[in-house]
Amino acid sequence: MTLVETLGLVFGTGLVAAVRSDDFRDVANAASLLRRLEDRGIDVGRRWQELAENAERRVADSVLVFARLHYLICLIGAKRPHAAASPRSAMHDGARRGRGTQAGIAASIGVGMADALIEAARQLPHATADRAAGLRRRLGALGGSNVQRDIFRAVLDALAARRRPRNQAPDPAIGPRSAASWTLTAP
């Protein structure tokens, strides 16, 4: 059995749990794995659609910026542009009207990261690329582990790389990952 076949078998079982789970961490881990598989050219089939069903139901449940960003990733992966606006709007409202730690996180990085994810999916890097480095420096505020935040780092790196002129050397802080395949338009 190849590595890809093994991952598909293991992930197929894990996805069923993530689709049914009330725990945002299951959805976050599944979204991260799907994104990584796609970045490596692996077709994940309808898995985004299945995961997005859970994400859509959960957007209003969560006050955690980290969770809402992962729900947004699921909706982008499933190419649901209208539904993808919901987690971003919820974070914006929380940042504007909320109090406490999560409101501060939404204001300092959540809304900007949501915009970066949406702009990357729409392949509109012009606005976000200029602020990608600032967002990248604040990723730790989201919580989660370095590995869990890596999906956000990859998007910011891809945006910054798209913005770089062809004759400019790559920034050593930009990793080799790619979010270039992301699109938010419906199929």
Biotite code that builds the C-alpha atoms (Angstrom):
import biotite.structure as struc

atoms = struc.array([
    struc.Atom([0.000, 0.000, 0.000], chain_id="A", res_id=1, res_name="MET", atom_name="CA", element="C"),
    struc.Atom([1.364, 3.418, -0.964], chain_id="A", res_id=2, res_name="THR", atom_name="CA", element="C"),
    struc.Atom([1.594, 6.339, 1.436], chain_id="A", res_id=3, res_name="LEU", atom_name="CA", element="C"),
    struc.Atom([-1.249, 8.085, -0.390], chain_id="A", res_id=4, res_name="VAL", atom_name="CA", element="C"),
    struc.Atom([-3.442, 4.970, -0.145], chain_id="A", res_id=5, res_name="GLU", atom_name="CA", element="C"),
    struc.Atom([-2.620, 4.648, 3.547], chain_id="A", res_id=6, res_name="THR", atom_name="CA", element="C"),
    struc.Atom([-3.434, 8.303, 4.155], chain_id="A", res_id=7, res_name="LEU", atom_name="CA", element="C"),
    struc.Atom([-6.708, 7.897, 2.283], chain_id="A", res_id=8, res_name="GLY", atom_name="CA", element="C"),
    struc.Atom([-7.659, 4.890, 4.394], chain_id="A", res_id=9, res_name="LEU", atom_name="CA", element="C"),
    struc.Atom([-6.717, 6.543, 7.689], chain_id="A", res_id=10, res_name="VAL", atom_name="CA", element="C"),
    struc.Atom([-8.206, 9.868, 6.717], chain_id="A", res_id=11, res_name="PHE", atom_name="CA", element="C"),
    struc.Atom([-11.400, 8.337, 5.396], chain_id="A", res_id=12, res_name="GLY", atom_name="CA", element="C"),
    struc.Atom([-12.070, 6.953, 8.877], chain_id="A", res_id=13, res_name="THR", atom_name="CA", element="C"),
    struc.Atom([-11.074, 10.227, 10.557], chain_id="A", res_id=14, res_name="GLY", atom_name="CA", element="C"),
    struc.Atom([-13.238, 12.298, 8.259], chain_id="A", res_id=15, res_name="LEU", atom_name="CA", element="C"),
    struc.Atom([-16.345, 10.392, 9.289], chain_id="A", res_id=16, res_name="VAL", atom_name="CA", element="C"),
    struc.Atom([-15.572, 11.345, 12.894], chain_id="A", res_id=17, res_name="ALA", atom_name="CA", element="C"),
    struc.Atom([-14.892, 14.985, 11.951], chain_id="A", res_id=18, res_name="ALA", atom_name="CA", element="C"),
    struc.Atom([-18.098, 15.273, 9.950], chain_id="A", res_id=19, res_name="VAL", atom_name="CA", element="C"),
    struc.Atom([-20.139, 14.081, 12.917], chain_id="A", res_id=20, res_name="ARG", atom_name="CA", element="C"),
    struc.Atom([-18.083, 15.713, 15.665], chain_id="A", res_id=21, res_name="SER", atom_name="CA", element="C"),
    struc.Atom([-19.108, 18.569, 17.902], chain_id="A", res_id=22, res_name="ASP", atom_name="CA", element="C"),
    struc.Atom([-15.432, 19.185, 18.708], chain_id="A", res_id=23, res_name="ASP", atom_name="CA", element="C"),
    struc.Atom([-13.934, 21.916, 16.534], chain_id="A", res_id=24, res_name="PHE", atom_name="CA", element="C"),
    struc.Atom([-10.506, 20.278, 16.844], chain_id="A", res_id=25, res_name="ARG", atom_name="CA", element="C"),
    struc.Atom([-11.689, 17.316, 14.771], chain_id="A", res_id=26, res_name="ASP", atom_name="CA", element="C"),
    struc.Atom([-12.875, 19.657, 12.030], chain_id="A", res_id=27, res_name="VAL", atom_name="CA", element="C"),
    struc.Atom([-9.663, 21.728, 12.253], chain_id="A", res_id=28, res_name="ALA", atom_name="CA", element="C"),
    struc.Atom([-7.459, 18.657, 11.936], chain_id="A", res_id=29, res_name="ASN", atom_name="CA", element="C"),
    struc.Atom([-9.496, 17.303, 9.021], chain_id="A", res_id=30, res_name="ALA", atom_name="CA", element="C"),
    struc.Atom([-9.410, 20.680, 7.230], chain_id="A", res_id=31, res_name="ALA", atom_name="CA", element="C"),
    struc.Atom([-5.669, 20.920, 7.700], chain_id="A", res_id=32, res_name="SER", atom_name="CA", element="C"),
    struc.Atom([-5.092, 17.435, 6.317], chain_id="A", res_id=33, res_name="LEU", atom_name="CA", element="C"),
    struc.Atom([-7.374, 18.016, 3.313], chain_id="A", res_id=34, res_name="LEU", atom_name="CA", element="C"),
    struc.Atom([-5.559, 21.257, 2.499], chain_id="A", res_id=35, res_name="ARG", atom_name="CA", element="C"),
    struc.Atom([-2.179, 19.535, 2.741], chain_id="A", res_id=36, res_name="ARG", atom_name="CA", element="C"),
    struc.Atom([-3.304, 16.682, 0.516], chain_id="A", res_id=37, res_name="LEU", atom_name="CA", element="C"),
    struc.Atom([-4.595, 19.127, -2.091], chain_id="A", res_id=38, res_name="GLU", atom_name="CA", element="C"),
    struc.Atom([-1.360, 21.132, -1.914], chain_id="A", res_id=39, res_name="ASP", atom_name="CA", element="C"),
    struc.Atom([0.419, 17.944, -2.916], chain_id="A", res_id=40, res_name="ARG", atom_name="CA", element="C"),
    struc.Atom([-1.876, 17.386, -5.873], chain_id="A", res_id=41, res_name="GLY", atom_name="CA", element="C"),
    struc.Atom([-4.060, 14.704, -4.295], chain_id="A", res_id=42, res_name="ILE", atom_name="CA", element="C"),
    struc.Atom([-7.727, 14.781, -5.269], chain_id="A", res_id=43, res_name="ASP", atom_name="CA", element="C"),
    struc.Atom([-9.796, 14.661, -2.076], chain_id="A", res_id=44, res_name="VAL", atom_name="CA", element="C"),
    struc.Atom([-13.076, 14.143, -3.889], chain_id="A", res_id=45, res_name="GLY", atom_name="CA", element="C"),
    struc.Atom([-16.216, 15.211, -2.046], chain_id="A", res_id=46, res_name="ARG", atom_name="CA", element="C"),
    struc.Atom([-14.547, 15.325, 1.342], chain_id="A", res_id=47, res_name="ARG", atom_name="CA", element="C"),
    struc.Atom([-14.651, 19.139, 1.480], chain_id="A", res_id=48, res_name="TRP", atom_name="CA", element="C"),
    struc.Atom([-18.406, 19.045, 0.911], chain_id="A", res_id=49, res_name="GLN", atom_name="CA", element="C"),
    struc.Atom([-18.894, 16.600, 3.759], chain_id="A", res_id=50, res_name="GLU", atom_name="CA", element="C"),
    struc.Atom([-16.743, 18.637, 6.119], chain_id="A", res_id=51, res_name="LEU", atom_name="CA", element="C"),
    struc.Atom([-18.363, 21.920, 5.077], chain_id="A", res_id=52, res_name="ALA", atom_name="CA", element="C"),
    struc.Atom([-21.778, 20.613, 6.155], chain_id="A", res_id=53, res_name="GLU", atom_name="CA", element="C"),
    struc.Atom([-20.509, 20.377, 9.727], chain_id="A", res_id=54, res_name="ASN", atom_name="CA", element="C"),
    struc.Atom([-18.651, 23.680, 9.484], chain_id="A", res_id=55, res_name="ALA", atom_name="CA", element="C"),
    struc.Atom([-21.756, 25.551, 8.332], chain_id="A", res_id=56, res_name="GLU", atom_name="CA", element="C"),
    struc.Atom([-23.720, 24.230, 11.286], chain_id="A", res_id=57, res_name="ARG", atom_name="CA", element="C"),
    struc.Atom([-20.960, 25.168, 13.725], chain_id="A", res_id=58, res_name="ARG", atom_name="CA", element="C"),
    struc.Atom([-20.014, 28.713, 12.697], chain_id="A", res_id=59, res_name="VAL", atom_name="CA", element="C"),
    struc.Atom([-22.491, 30.335, 15.080], chain_id="A", res_id=60, res_name="ALA", atom_name="CA", element="C"),
    struc.Atom([-21.594, 27.958, 17.937], chain_id="A", res_id=61, res_name="ASP", atom_name="CA", element="C"),
    struc.Atom([-18.017, 29.027, 18.311], chain_id="A", res_id=62, res_name="SER", atom_name="CA", element="C"),
    struc.Atom([-16.518, 32.114, 19.835], chain_id="A", res_id=63, res_name="VAL", atom_name="CA", element="C"),
    struc.Atom([-12.995, 30.818, 19.202], chain_id="A", res_id=64, res_name="LEU", atom_name="CA", element="C"),
    struc.Atom([-11.315, 32.643, 16.342], chain_id="A", res_id=65, res_name="VAL", atom_name="CA", element="C"),
    struc.Atom([-9.118, 29.598, 15.700], chain_id="A", res_id=66, res_name="PHE", atom_name="CA", element="C"),
    struc.Atom([-12.224, 27.428, 15.187], chain_id="A", res_id=67, res_name="ALA", atom_name="CA", element="C"),
    struc.Atom([-13.991, 29.948, 12.951], chain_id="A", res_id=68, res_name="ARG", atom_name="CA", element="C"),
    struc.Atom([-10.944, 30.239, 10.707], chain_id="A", res_id=69, res_name="LEU", atom_name="CA", element="C"),
    struc.Atom([-10.923, 26.479, 10.251], chain_id="A", res_id=70, res_name="HIS", atom_name="CA", element="C"),
    struc.Atom([-14.637, 26.495, 9.483], chain_id="A", res_id=71, res_name="TYR", atom_name="CA", element="C"),
    struc.Atom([-13.895, 29.153, 6.890], chain_id="A", res_id=72, res_name="LEU", atom_name="CA", element="C"),
    struc.Atom([-11.225, 26.905, 5.350], chain_id="A", res_id=73, res_name="ILE", atom_name="CA", element="C"),
    struc.Atom([-13.811, 24.105, 5.069], chain_id="A", res_id=74, res_name="CYS", atom_name="CA", element="C"),
    struc.Atom([-16.277, 26.402, 3.301], chain_id="A", res_id=75, res_name="LEU", atom_name="CA", element="C"),
    struc.Atom([-13.575, 27.659, 0.940], chain_id="A", res_id=76, res_name="ILE", atom_name="CA", element="C"),
    struc.Atom([-12.499, 24.094, 0.204], chain_id="A", res_id=77, res_name="GLY", atom_name="CA", element="C"),
    struc.Atom([-16.111, 23.211, -0.607], chain_id="A", res_id=78, res_name="ALA", atom_name="CA", element="C"),
    struc.Atom([-16.354, 26.297, -2.856], chain_id="A", res_id=79, res_name="LYS", atom_name="CA", element="C"),
    struc.Atom([-19.224, 27.879, -0.955], chain_id="A", res_id=80, res_name="ARG", atom_name="CA", element="C"),
    struc.Atom([-18.551, 31.603, -1.371], chain_id="A", res_id=81, res_name="PRO", atom_name="CA", element="C"),
    struc.Atom([-21.764, 32.802, 0.254], chain_id="A", res_id=82, res_name="HIS", atom_name="CA", element="C"),
    struc.Atom([-21.397, 30.559, 3.284], chain_id="A", res_id=83, res_name="ALA", atom_name="CA", element="C"),
    struc.Atom([-17.723, 31.551, 3.592], chain_id="A", res_id=84, res_name="ALA", atom_name="CA", element="C"),
    struc.Atom([-18.793, 35.106, 4.403], chain_id="A", res_id=85, res_name="ALA", atom_name="CA", element="C"),
    struc.Atom([-20.448, 33.946, 7.641], chain_id="A", res_id=86, res_name="SER", atom_name="CA", element="C"),
    struc.Atom([-17.353, 33.118, 9.747], chain_id="A", res_id=87, res_name="PRO", atom_name="CA", element="C"),
    struc.Atom([-15.683, 36.320, 8.583], chain_id="A", res_id=88, res_name="ARG", atom_name="CA", element="C"),
    struc.Atom([-18.732, 38.395, 9.499], chain_id="A", res_id=89, res_name="SER", atom_name="CA", element="C"),
    struc.Atom([-19.012, 36.690, 12.885], chain_id="A", res_id=90, res_name="ALA", atom_name="CA", element="C"),
    struc.Atom([-15.373, 37.519, 13.647], chain_id="A", res_id=91, res_name="MET", atom_name="CA", element="C"),
    struc.Atom([-15.785, 41.095, 12.476], chain_id="A", res_id=92, res_name="HIS", atom_name="CA", element="C"),
    struc.Atom([-18.845, 41.541, 14.700], chain_id="A", res_id=93, res_name="ASP", atom_name="CA", element="C"),
    struc.Atom([-17.057, 39.920, 17.631], chain_id="A", res_id=94, res_name="GLY", atom_name="CA", element="C"),
    struc.Atom([-14.054, 42.193, 17.176], chain_id="A", res_id=95, res_name="ALA", atom_name="CA", element="C"),
    struc.Atom([-16.238, 45.281, 16.964], chain_id="A", res_id=96, res_name="ARG", atom_name="CA", element="C"),
    struc.Atom([-18.754, 44.564, 19.713], chain_id="A", res_id=97, res_name="ARG", atom_name="CA", element="C"),
    struc.Atom([-17.186, 41.868, 21.830], chain_id="A", res_id=98, res_name="GLY", atom_name="CA", element="C"),
    struc.Atom([-15.108, 41.955, 24.945], chain_id="A", res_id=99, res_name="ARG", atom_name="CA", element="C"),
    struc.Atom([-12.446, 39.697, 26.245], chain_id="A", res_id=100, res_name="GLY", atom_name="CA", element="C"),
    struc.Atom([-9.626, 37.698, 24.791], chain_id="A", res_id=101, res_name="THR", atom_name="CA", element="C"),
    struc.Atom([-11.348, 36.353, 21.670], chain_id="A", res_id=102, res_name="GLN", atom_name="CA", element="C"),
    struc.Atom([-12.626, 39.791, 20.673], chain_id="A", res_id=103, res_name="ALA", atom_name="CA", element="C"),
    struc.Atom([-9.061, 41.065, 20.894], chain_id="A", res_id=104, res_name="GLY", atom_name="CA", element="C"),
    struc.Atom([-7.753, 38.121, 18.867], chain_id="A", res_id=105, res_name="ILE", atom_name="CA", element="C"),
    struc.Atom([-10.465, 38.663, 16.257], chain_id="A", res_id=106, res_name="ALA", atom_name="CA", element="C"),
    struc.Atom([-9.470, 42.324, 16.010], chain_id="A", res_id=107, res_name="ALA", atom_name="CA", element="C"),
    struc.Atom([-5.701, 41.783, 15.956], chain_id="A", res_id=108, res_name="SER", atom_name="CA", element="C"),
    struc.Atom([-5.498, 38.843, 13.542], chain_id="A", res_id=109, res_name="ILE", atom_name="CA", element="C"),
    struc.Atom([-8.787, 36.978, 13.055], chain_id="A", res_id=110, res_name="GLY", atom_name="CA", element="C"),
    struc.Atom([-10.507, 39.345, 10.644], chain_id="A", res_id=111, res_name="VAL", atom_name="CA", element="C"),
    struc.Atom([-7.283, 39.961, 8.726], chain_id="A", res_id=112, res_name="GLY", atom_name="CA", element="C"),
    struc.Atom([-6.583, 36.226, 8.459], chain_id="A", res_id=113, res_name="MET", atom_name="CA", element="C"),
    struc.Atom([-10.156, 35.581, 7.310], chain_id="A", res_id=114, res_name="ALA", atom_name="CA", element="C"),
    struc.Atom([-9.690, 38.248, 4.645], chain_id="A", res_id=115, res_name="ASP", atom_name="CA", element="C"),
    struc.Atom([-6.383, 36.645, 3.614], chain_id="A", res_id=116, res_name="ALA", atom_name="CA", element="C"),
    struc.Atom([-8.018, 33.221, 3.265], chain_id="A", res_id=117, res_name="LEU", atom_name="CA", element="C"),
    struc.Atom([-10.858, 34.648, 1.184], chain_id="A", res_id=118, res_name="ILE", atom_name="CA", element="C"),
    struc.Atom([-8.547, 36.769, -0.967], chain_id="A", res_id=119, res_name="GLU", atom_name="CA", element="C"),
    struc.Atom([-6.238, 33.799, -1.540], chain_id="A", res_id=120, res_name="ALA", atom_name="CA", element="C"),
    struc.Atom([-9.223, 31.711, -2.586], chain_id="A", res_id=121, res_name="ALA", atom_name="CA", element="C"),
    struc.Atom([-10.414, 34.418, -4.934], chain_id="A", res_id=122, res_name="ARG", atom_name="CA", element="C"),
    struc.Atom([-6.830, 34.782, -6.116], chain_id="A", res_id=123, res_name="GLN", atom_name="CA", element="C"),
    struc.Atom([-6.805, 38.489, -5.244], chain_id="A", res_id=124, res_name="LEU", atom_name="CA", element="C"),
    struc.Atom([-3.457, 38.816, -3.472], chain_id="A", res_id=125, res_name="PRO", atom_name="CA", element="C"),
    struc.Atom([-2.963, 42.553, -3.991], chain_id="A", res_id=126, res_name="HIS", atom_name="CA", element="C"),
    struc.Atom([-4.403, 43.791, -0.692], chain_id="A", res_id=127, res_name="ALA", atom_name="CA", element="C"),
    struc.Atom([-3.371, 40.951, 1.590], chain_id="A", res_id=128, res_name="THR", atom_name="CA", element="C"),
    struc.Atom([0.161, 40.416, 0.310], chain_id="A", res_id=129, res_name="ALA", atom_name="CA", element="C"),
    struc.Atom([1.183, 43.778, 1.675], chain_id="A", res_id=130, res_name="ASP", atom_name="CA", element="C"),
    struc.Atom([0.048, 42.863, 5.168], chain_id="A", res_id=131, res_name="ARG", atom_name="CA", element="C"),
    struc.Atom([0.892, 39.131, 5.098], chain_id="A", res_id=132, res_name="ALA", atom_name="CA", element="C"),
    struc.Atom([4.098, 39.604, 7.073], chain_id="A", res_id=133, res_name="ALA", atom_name="CA", element="C"),
    struc.Atom([2.263, 41.455, 9.850], chain_id="A", res_id=134, res_name="GLY", atom_name="CA", element="C"),
    struc.Atom([-0.365, 38.734, 10.070], chain_id="A", res_id=135, res_name="LEU", atom_name="CA", element="C"),
    struc.Atom([2.334, 36.060, 10.025], chain_id="A", res_id=136, res_name="ARG", atom_name="CA", element="C"),
    struc.Atom([4.014, 37.617, 13.069], chain_id="A", res_id=137, res_name="ARG", atom_name="CA", element="C"),
    struc.Atom([0.740, 37.489, 15.025], chain_id="A", res_id=138, res_name="ARG", atom_name="CA", element="C"),
    struc.Atom([-0.260, 33.895, 14.201], chain_id="A", res_id=139, res_name="LEU", atom_name="CA", element="C"),
    struc.Atom([0.676, 32.710, 17.698], chain_id="A", res_id=140, res_name="GLY", atom_name="CA", element="C"),
    struc.Atom([-2.217, 34.722, 19.132], chain_id="A", res_id=141, res_name="ALA", atom_name="CA", element="C"),
    struc.Atom([-4.672, 32.333, 17.442], chain_id="A", res_id=142, res_name="LEU", atom_name="CA", element="C"),
    struc.Atom([-3.723, 29.499, 19.761], chain_id="A", res_id=143, res_name="GLY", atom_name="CA", element="C"),
    struc.Atom([-3.185, 25.934, 18.684], chain_id="A", res_id=144, res_name="GLY", atom_name="CA", element="C"),
    struc.Atom([0.165, 24.374, 17.948], chain_id="A", res_id=145, res_name="SER", atom_name="CA", element="C"),
    struc.Atom([2.696, 25.443, 15.331], chain_id="A", res_id=146, res_name="ASN", atom_name="CA", element="C"),
    struc.Atom([1.550, 22.534, 13.177], chain_id="A", res_id=147, res_name="VAL", atom_name="CA", element="C"),
    struc.Atom([-2.101, 23.557, 13.529], chain_id="A", res_id=148, res_name="GLN", atom_name="CA", element="C"),
    struc.Atom([-1.276, 27.151, 12.575], chain_id="A", res_id=149, res_name="ARG", atom_name="CA", element="C"),
    struc.Atom([0.866, 26.037, 9.636], chain_id="A", res_id=150, res_name="ASP", atom_name="CA", element="C"),
    struc.Atom([-2.142, 26.072, 7.296], chain_id="A", res_id=151, res_name="ILE", atom_name="CA", element="C"),
    struc.Atom([-2.486, 29.833, 7.883], chain_id="A", res_id=152, res_name="PHE", atom_name="CA", element="C"),
    struc.Atom([1.244, 30.374, 7.487], chain_id="A", res_id=153, res_name="ARG", atom_name="CA", element="C"),
    struc.Atom([1.157, 28.553, 4.135], chain_id="A", res_id=154, res_name="ALA", atom_name="CA", element="C"),
    struc.Atom([-1.601, 30.830, 2.822], chain_id="A", res_id=155, res_name="VAL", atom_name="CA", element="C"),
    struc.Atom([0.257, 33.971, 3.923], chain_id="A", res_id=156, res_name="LEU", atom_name="CA", element="C"),
    struc.Atom([3.500, 32.688, 2.409], chain_id="A", res_id=157, res_name="ASP", atom_name="CA", element="C"),
    struc.Atom([1.769, 31.946, -0.889], chain_id="A", res_id=158, res_name="ALA", atom_name="CA", element="C"),
    struc.Atom([0.215, 35.417, -0.955], chain_id="A", res_id=159, res_name="LEU", atom_name="CA", element="C"),
    struc.Atom([3.571, 37.055, -0.289], chain_id="A", res_id=160, res_name="ALA", atom_name="CA", element="C"),
    struc.Atom([5.233, 34.914, -2.975], chain_id="A", res_id=161, res_name="ALA", atom_name="CA", element="C"),
    struc.Atom([2.559, 35.846, -5.551], chain_id="A", res_id=162, res_name="ARG", atom_name="CA", element="C"),
    struc.Atom([3.150, 39.520, -4.891], chain_id="A", res_id=163, res_name="ARG", atom_name="CA", element="C"),
    struc.Atom([6.942, 39.306, -5.319], chain_id="A", res_id=164, res_name="ARG", atom_name="CA", element="C"),
    struc.Atom([8.199, 40.581, -8.705], chain_id="A", res_id=165, res_name="PRO", atom_name="CA", element="C"),
    struc.Atom([9.660, 37.846, -10.899], chain_id="A", res_id=166, res_name="ARG", atom_name="CA", element="C"),
    struc.Atom([13.187, 39.255, -10.773], chain_id="A", res_id=167, res_name="ASN", atom_name="CA", element="C"),
    struc.Atom([13.194, 39.520, -6.945], chain_id="A", res_id=168, res_name="GLN", atom_name="CA", element="C"),
    struc.Atom([14.793, 36.759, -4.896], chain_id="A", res_id=169, res_name="ALA", atom_name="CA", element="C"),
    struc.Atom([12.438, 34.806, -2.642], chain_id="A", res_id=170, res_name="PRO", atom_name="CA", element="C"),
    struc.Atom([12.112, 35.971, 0.937], chain_id="A", res_id=171, res_name="ASP", atom_name="CA", element="C"),
    struc.Atom([13.903, 33.434, 3.178], chain_id="A", res_id=172, res_name="PRO", atom_name="CA", element="C"),
    struc.Atom([10.903, 33.561, 5.548], chain_id="A", res_id=173, res_name="ALA", atom_name="CA", element="C"),
    struc.Atom([8.606, 32.243, 2.790], chain_id="A", res_id=174, res_name="ILE", atom_name="CA", element="C"),
    struc.Atom([8.179, 28.504, 2.908], chain_id="A", res_id=175, res_name="GLY", atom_name="CA", element="C"),
    struc.Atom([7.833, 26.085, -0.001], chain_id="A", res_id=176, res_name="PRO", atom_name="CA", element="C"),
    struc.Atom([4.115, 25.444, 0.560], chain_id="A", res_id=177, res_name="ARG", atom_name="CA", element="C"),
    struc.Atom([1.500, 26.485, -1.932], chain_id="A", res_id=178, res_name="SER", atom_name="CA", element="C"),
    struc.Atom([-2.017, 27.799, -1.605], chain_id="A", res_id=179, res_name="ALA", atom_name="CA", element="C"),
    struc.Atom([-2.109, 28.663, -5.290], chain_id="A", res_id=180, res_name="ALA", atom_name="CA", element="C"),
    struc.Atom([-4.745, 26.031, -6.009], chain_id="A", res_id=181, res_name="SER", atom_name="CA", element="C"),
    struc.Atom([-7.320, 27.675, -3.756], chain_id="A", res_id=182, res_name="TRP", atom_name="CA", element="C"),
    struc.Atom([-10.323, 29.159, -5.488], chain_id="A", res_id=183, res_name="THR", atom_name="CA", element="C"),
    struc.Atom([-13.568, 30.297, -3.978], chain_id="A", res_id=184, res_name="LEU", atom_name="CA", element="C"),
    struc.Atom([-15.662, 30.371, -7.107], chain_id="A", res_id=185, res_name="THR", atom_name="CA", element="C"),
    struc.Atom([-18.283, 27.672, -7.289], chain_id="A", res_id=186, res_name="ALA", atom_name="CA", element="C"),
    struc.Atom([-17.481, 24.817, -9.688], chain_id="A", res_id=187, res_name="PRO", atom_name="CA", element="C"),
])
